[in-house]
């Protein structure tokens, strides 16, 4: 899934600057001086919990827009991510839903020339 999503995002014109396997790796690898505009997170990570990852991202890099892409879109998850994630997308909705959300996030951000995921 990751390779497919990366390929499709590149075709849509997005620059992929970081691909990681878990939340802890993401936190360790994000550049302090040039963070990505957008992070797409699959929240089934084995190490750092998805909620903790989102909280740390928002605390350390408040400019990063967070898109959670998951199979488990349940009310309790939505409630936990409310105010932390900028969007939650069900994998069942498909890849095109990501495109719609990314376009909405680009429009809502004042100065975005190219989103980085």
Rosetta blueprint (number, residue, H / E / L):
1 X L
2 X H
3 X H
4 X H
5 X H
6 X H
7 X H
8 X H
9 X H
10 X H
11 X H
12 X L
13 X L
14 X L
15 X E
16 X L
17 X L
18 X L
19 X L
20 X L
21 X L
22 X L
23 X H
24 X H
25 X H
26 X H
27 X H
28 X H
29 X H
30 X L
31 X L
32 X L
33 X L
34 X L
35 X L
36 X L
37 X L
38 X E
39 X E
40 X E
41 X E
42 X E
43 X L
44 X L
45 X L
46 X L
47 X L
48 X L
49 X L
50 X H
51 X H
52 X H
53 X H
54 X H
55 X H
56 X H
57 X H
58 X H
59 X H
60 X H
61 X L
62 X L
63 X L
64 X L
65 X E
66 X E
67 X E
68 X E
69 X E
70 X E
71 X L
72 X L
73 X L
74 X L
75 X H
76 X H
77 X H
78 X H
79 X H
80 X H
81 X H
82 X L
83 X L
84 X L
85 X L
86 X L
87 X E
88 X E
89 X E
90 X E
91 X H
92 X H
93 X H
94 X L
95 X H
96 X H
97 X H
98 X H
99 X H
100 X H
101 X H
102 X H
103 X H
104 X H
105 X H
106 X H
107 X H
108 X H
109 X L
110 X L
111 X L
112 X L
113 X L
114 X L
115 X L
116 X E
117 X L
